[in-house]
Amino acid sequence: MCRNIKTLFNFEPPATDDEIRAAALQFVRKLSGFNKPSKANAEAFEAAIDEVFAAGQKLLAGLETQAPPRDRGVEAARAKARSAQRFARA
């Protein structure tokens, strides 16, 4: 899994369209191997982003959980702490 794609389900506030589109872009970049496609591939690249974005929206709208929503600030602090521990100098 691409490390730049973050979990978007069950957060308060809910994921925005921009966040879903960013995840779609990262997914298509990973699949295609292109950071930025050539002019010849741009149309297919953008179409794939749109399709993955739509699928992501549909997925997030259809998921259900009994768990309370997670707080974005708390999760960001945990990620920062994990990163600091992971990259700490000995």
Buried (B, 14 or more C-beta within 10 A) or exposed (E): EEEEBBEBBBBEEEBEEEBBBBBBBBBBBEEEEEEEBEEEEEEEBEEBBEEBBEEBBEEBEEEEEEEEEBEEEEEEEEEEEEEEEEEEEE
